Amino acid sequence: MNDARPMLDIRWTVPTGVAWAALVALLPFPARLGPAAVALGVVTLVSLAAAVVVARRREGTREARGATAAPGRLLATLVLVALGAGLAALLIAGAAVRHDTRYPPDLVALVGHTVELEGTISDRVTAASRVAALDARSVTSGDRAWHGRVSVLVLGPRTTDPVEAGQRVGLRATVLPVEPGGDTPFVVAARGALRPGEPASGLAGRAEAMRASFRDVTAGLSGDGAALLPGLAIGDTSAVPDDLTEAMRTSSLSHLTAVSGSNCAVLVALTMLVGGALGVPRVVRVAAASAVLLAFLVLVTPDASIVRATIMALVVLGHLAGSRPVSGLPVVAVAVTGMLLADPWISRSLGFALSVLATAGLVVLAAPLARLLSRIMPEPLALVLAVPIAAQLACGPVLLLLDPGLPLHGVAANVLAEPAAPVATVLGLIVCVLAGWAPGPAALVAQVAWAPASWVAAVARSVATWPAARIDWGQGVVAVGLLSVLTALVVVIVLARRSGPLRRAAATALVAVVVIAGGAVAGRVVGARSSVPGDWAVAQCDVGQGDAVLVRSAGRVALIDAGDDEEALTRCLGLFGVDRLDLLVLTHFDSDHVGAVAVVAERADVALVGPVGRRADEQVVESLRAAGVRVVDARAGTHGELGSLRWEVLWPSATGSSPAPGNGASLVTRFRPSDGCRAGCPDLVGLGDLGEVEQRRLRATGTLAGPIDVVKVAHHGSADQDAALYDALGAPVALIGVGADNTYGHPTAPLLEVLAETSAAVARSDLDGSAAVMVDDGGRRLWRERAPSSEASSTLVAASVPHPVAGGGPWPRERVPSRRRRPVSPSTRSGGTASGPPP
C-alpha cells in the first residue's frame, strides 16, 4: 500500500481557528466586542499593508539568488495574520451588531421577575422532560410587554399530555440570570404547567403529522428497541429511559441515541449510490441528495447538531456539483466559518466543538489510520476501526470537560453498533413515509427496524457492564492538557512518514507520557482513597449534575439522593468506605436525584420518599420495596434518629395545600445533634431542589432556626433562591452538587454572591470533586478531593479559596470560619438551646 502522506491544507483552517478562539474569549464581555472588532480591523489593515511592502521588495530582489526565501515566509505569515484578524473582526463585529437582538434590553430588565411567555415549542415535551426549548414570541410582566423572537430554555416544564414540536404554548415562569455569551440567551424556571395552544401548521405541521403516524405505528413495539428507534429515525428521544441513556454514554454510543451527522452521511451516500447505479448525472444526484437532506432536516426538527451536519454535507455536495475535489479540512473550515457568521454564539457550545472536531478527525485521520492498521489486520476491518478511533482521538480532550472518565471500550462498542444504526435509520424513515397512508406495511417495516435498534441498545448495555468500562482520568487544566499531549503525539505518529525521525521521536515521547500519565492516574486514585479523612461527618459525592450527600454518625450512615451516574455513585461510596445505608432520602424523583438508585437499593434499610406523580416515580418506589427496603411516605414532621443525630423532614407540609410532585415538593431534611452527642455532630439542612417561592414558604414556617453547620444548596446552585433563607441558616459550609460545564449555568453568579455574603466555604463537585466536612470541638474542617493550589492557605475562608484541578498528597483541610456560629462544645450540644429543639 502506498505510504505517501499528502500535505494537509490548513490555509483557511488556521484563520478560522483564530477567529473561533477570539469569539470564545470575547463573547462573555459584550462591552468589549466593538472595540475588539475595531482593533482587529486595524491589525488586518496593517498586516495587509506590510504584506504589500514585503511582496514589492521580493519582486525587486528576485535577481539575487536565495533572497526570496525569508521574505516568502514572512509574506505568508503576514497574509495568515491578516486573514485570521480579518475573519475575527468580521465575526466579532457581527456579534456586536446583533447583541441587542439576541439579548433585548426589555427582556434583560425582566431577569428575576415572574412573567407570562407565549411561543412555539422546538422539541417534543412529555411528563418526563426536565427541560424544553421555547421559541418565545411574546413576554409580559404586569403592564410591560415585549414582542419579538428569542430562544428560551425552560427548566422544569410541566405537562400531563405530550406537547409536540411546533405547537404553540403559554406558561408562567421566572426569568433567571445567565452568563452572557452562552448558546442559550435566556433561561426560565417554570412556575406552572404548560398551556398547549394551536398545533404546528404548514410544512412543520405536515412533518409533525408524519412523526405522529410513526409513533402510532411503532406503539406496539417493546423493549429498548422501541425506545431507541424513534431517536434513530426522527430524533425523538423522549421514550429513552435514563438507564439506557447512561449505558449509551458509558459505552461512547451517545451519538446514536438520536439523529446526528452520521444519519446525514448515510442519506447522502445512499442517494448518491442509488443515483449512480441508475445512471443519473452527477448534478441531478447532488440536487436530489440536497433535497433529501433538507427534507430530513424538517422531519427531525432543526436541532443544532443536525443543522451543523446538514451544513457540512451541503458544502461537500456543492464541491461535488462543481466537479471539484473535496479536501477535508478546507471544507470543514468553510462550514465552520459559515455557521459562526450565522450564529457567533454557537462558538461557545461544546456540542458545536465536538461536532467540528469529530468531522475534522474523520477527514484527517481516518484514512491514515486505516493504512496504519492494515499492516496488522485485513483492510476492511482496518477501515471499520479507523472511523471510531479517529473520532475518539479528536474529541477526547473536549469530552473531558463533560465527563472526567475515558471510555476504554468505546471503539469496540462503536464497531459493534455502528453498522446497525444506519439500517435502523433508513428503515425508520421508510416507516415515516408509509405510516400515514399504509400503516400495515409500515408496521411490518417497523418490526424489521426494531431489530437493529435493539442491537444498538444491547451493545450499549453489554459494554457498559464490562470490567473497567471507564477510567477516571480527571478534569481541569492538567488532565485536559495531558490528554491533549497524548492525542497530539498519536496524530503525529499517524500522519508522519513511515520510519521517519519525527515518527520515532513521537513514539518515544508517547511511551514516556503514557507511563507518566498511568502513574499519575493510579496515584490519583490511591492518593484520593488514602487521603479521605477518617472522621468525616458529611460528604458530598461527585456524581456530576446531580445530588448525593452522605451523613454519618456513630457508625450509622444516611444518603440524601443518589444522582444519576451509577459508576460515579459506586466510586463515591467506595471512596468513603460506605457499604450499608441505614437511611436513604429521595428528595424527589427527577433522574438527577434517583437515576442511580439501583446502586443503593440492596444496601438501604429505610427510604424516605416524597410525593409521587408519574408512573416512573412509582417504579422507583416499587424497585426499592422489591429490594426489601422499608419505604416511608415522608412529610413535614416525619422524624427519626441516625446514630447520635436526630433527623426531621421540614417540607413539604403534611397539611393544607402541598406543592405538586417535583422540585417544589422536594423533601427538606435537617440532621442535628441529639442530646449527648460528643463527636462528629453536624447540623445539616438539605434543601433538595426547592425554588425561591417554596424556600420563602419554608422560611415562614419558623422551623429553620439557625445557625447550622452545613447547607446542601438547592437546585444545584440555580438562581431561583431565597437569599434571606441562606442568611438565616448562616451555614459556614455550603455544598453544591453540579456537573462540569453543565448547560444550565449552575451554579449561578447570584447564588455564589449570596453564599459569599454569608462567608460560607463553598464545595462544588464540578471543581472540587467529592468533599467532606468534619465537625469537632475546634469547629468545622472542609476536605476537597482535588487539592487546593499552592497559593491556597489552609485557613482561608470559602470565597478566597482557589478551586483545585488536581489531587494527591496529604489531604487538605480547610478550617472554616465560625464568626456566625456558636463554638462547638459538649455543653452547647447537649442542651440544644442554641438552635432550638426539633418542633
HELIX and SHEET records of a PDB file:
HELIX    1   1 THR A   13  LEU A   26  1                                  14    
HELIX    2   2 PRO A   30  ARG A   32  5                                   3    
HELIX    3   3 LEU A   33  GLY A   60  1                                  28    
HELIX    4   4 ALA A   69  VAL A   97  1                                  29    
HELIX    5   5 HIS A   99  ARG A  102  1                                   4    
HELIX    6   6 PRO A  105  VAL A  108  1                                   4    
HELIX    7   7 GLY A  202  THR A  218  1                                  17    
HELIX    8   8 GLY A  223  ILE A  234  1                                  12    
HELIX    9   9 ASP A  242  THR A  250  1                                   9    
HELIX   10  10 SER A  254  LEU A  256  5                                   3    
HELIX   11  11 GLY A  261  ALA A  277  1                                  17    
HELIX   12  12 ARG A  282  LEU A  299  1                                  18    
HELIX   13  13 ALA A  304  ALA A  321  1                                  18    
HELIX   14  14 GLY A  328  ALA A  342  1                                  15    
HELIX   15  15 PRO A  344  ARG A  348  5                                   5    
HELIX   16  16 LEU A  350  LEU A  373  1                                  24    
HELIX   17  17 GLU A  379  LEU A  399  1                                  21    
HELIX   18  18 GLY A  410  ALA A  417  1                                   8    
HELIX   19  19 ALA A  420  ALA A  435  1                                  16    
HELIX   20  20 PRO A  439  THR A  465  1                                  27    
HELIX   21  21 VAL A  477  LEU A  495  1                                  19    
HELIX   22  22 PRO A  501  SER A  531  1                                  31    
HELIX   23  23 GLU A  566  LEU A  575  1                                  10    
HELIX   24  24 SER A  591  VAL A  594  1                                   4    
HELIX   25  25 ALA A  598  ALA A  601  1                                   4    
HELIX   26  26 ARG A  615  ALA A  626  1                                  12    
HELIX   27  27 ASN A  663  ALA A  665  5                                   3    
HELIX   28  28 GLU A  692  ALA A  700  1                                   9    
HELIX   29  29 ALA A  714  GLY A  717  5                                   4    
HELIX   30  30 ALA A  723  LEU A  729  1                                   7    
HELIX   31  31 ALA A  749  GLU A  757  1                                   9    
HELIX   32  32 SER A  765  ASP A  768  1                                   4    
HELIX   33  33 ALA A  798  SER A  800  5                                   3    
HELIX   34  34 PRO A  826  GLY A  831  1                                   6    
SHEET    1   A 6 ARG A 195  PRO A 196  0                                        
SHEET    2   A 6 ARG A 168  LEU A 176 -1                                        
SHEET    3   A 6 THR A 114  ILE A 121 -1                                        
SHEET    4   A 6 VAL A 131  SER A 141 -1                                        
SHEET    5   A 6 ARG A 144  LEU A 155 -1                                        
SHEET    6   A 6 PHE A 186  ALA A 190  1                                        
SHEET    1   B 2 GLY A 405  PRO A 407  0                                        
SHEET    2   B 2 ARG A 470  ASP A 472 -1                                        
SHEET    1   C 9 ARG A 630  ASP A 633  0                                        
SHEET    2   C 9 ALA A 604  VAL A 609  1                                        
SHEET    3   C 9 LEU A 581  LEU A 586  1                                        
SHEET    4   C 9 ARG A 556  ILE A 560  1                                        
SHEET    5   C 9 VAL A 549  SER A 553 -1                                        
SHEET    6   C 9 VAL A 538  GLN A 540 -1                                        
SHEET    7   C 9 ALA A 771  ASP A 776 -1                                        
SHEET    8   C 9 GLY A 779  ARG A 784 -1                                        
SHEET    9   C 9 ARG A 813  VAL A 816 -1                                        
SHEET    1   D 7 HIS A 639  LEU A 642  0                                        
SHEET    2   D 7 LEU A 645  TRP A 651 -1                                        
SHEET    3   D 7 VAL A 668  PRO A 673 -1                                        
SHEET    4   D 7 LEU A 684  GLY A 686 -1                                        
SHEET    5   D 7 VAL A 710  LYS A 712  1                                        
SHEET    6   D 7 VAL A 733  ILE A 736  1                                        
SHEET    7   D 7 ALA A 761  ARG A 764  1                                        
END                                                                             
